[in-house]
């Protein structure tokens, strides 16, 4: 009896169509992955580079049922004007005050105590964020 072969011997006639397709898919996947990585890096860099005003709450003091004093430190470029948003919360967690404060001093770092008016007694003050005024 004779044995019948189902296909050609491996490696004798070059790569199969499946191997060529797999290689093309790998190349396309690598190019698309590198492109996606580049787009993510571009957006990340542009987000960070726009952050030229930053701030932090150093401390706060509840002055009355209608006000809280907040010691705020703001870092910015000397020529930049920054706006920082503060909010205060009651013991229940409800927001009882919110205000934007303008910082236009010609210094890199500004330490200032600001007064935030509240609708009821506040228990904390939080910095929502700072941004350049434009």
N, C-alpha and C positions, 0 to 999 in steps of 0.2 A: 504494500500500500504506500501511497505517496502522501506526504504532508502538505497541506495547502496553507500558505501564509496569508494572514489577514491584511497586512500592510507592508510598507517598504521598510527596509532595515533602518534603525535609528541612526541619524546623523549622516546618512549616505547622500541624500539629495538636498541638503541645506535645512534651514529652519522650517517648521510647519507654520501654517497660517495662524494657528492659535498662539504660538510663541511670538510671532511678529506683532499680533494684536496686543498681547500682554505687554510687550516692550513699549509700544506706542502709548498704551494707557498709563504706564508708569511714568513716562516722560511728560505726558499731558498733566498728570496729577502733580508731579513735582513742580512744573511751571506754574500751575494754578495755586498751589500751596505757597510758593515763594511770592507770588503776586499778592495773595491775601495777607501774608505776613508783612509785606511792604506797606499795604494800605493801613493795617492796624498800627504799625509803627508811625506812619505819617500822622494819623489822627491823634495818637497818643502824644507825639511831640508838639503838635499844634495846640492841643489842650493845655499842656504844661507851660508852653511858652507864653500863653495868654494870661497866666496867673502871676501878674506882676504886683498885685496887692494882696497881702495876707494879714490875718489878724488872729488874736487869741484873747480869751478872757483870763485875766490874771486873778481877779476876785470880784466879789460883789457884796453889797450890804443892803439889807432891806431897811429903808428909811421910814416908811409908813405903810399904811394899807393901800396907798395910791402911788407909791414910787419905790424904785429900787435903783441904787447907784452901782454902776458897773465900771470896773477898772479894765480898760481895753488897751492892748498893745497892737499897733498896726505897723507893718513893714511895707514900704513901697519905694518906688523911685522918687528922687527929690522933686522932680518936676511933675509927677503924677498926682492926680486927685483921686482919692479912693472913697468908696461908699461901703460901709459895713452895716449889715442888718442884724439887729439883736432882737431876741424874743424872751419873754419871761413867762414862767409857768406857775400856776397855783399848786397847792398840795394835791389836788385832785388830778393834776396832769393837764388841765385845760389851759390854753393860752390866754393870758390876761394882759399882755402887752407886746407890741411889735413896733419897731421904728428903725428907719435908715439914718445913719449918722455920717456926715460928710467930713473928710479929712483932707484939707488942702494945704497944710503946712509944708514948707519947703525943707523937709528933713526926711532922712531914710527911715527913721523909726519914730513913731509918735506914741507916747504914753499919755492917756487921758482918762479921766473919770467922767463918765456921762450919766445923766439921769434919765431913766426910762419910766414914763408914766404908765400906771397899770389900772385896770378896772376893779381889781380886788387885790388882796394881799398875795404877793408873789413869794415863792419859796426858792426859786432858782432863776438864773439868767443864762441864756445860751446864745452863742454866736451862730447865726444861720450861714453867713458867708460874707466875703469881701470881694469887691470887683472894682476895676477902674471905672471912673466916671467918664462917659464918652458920649 
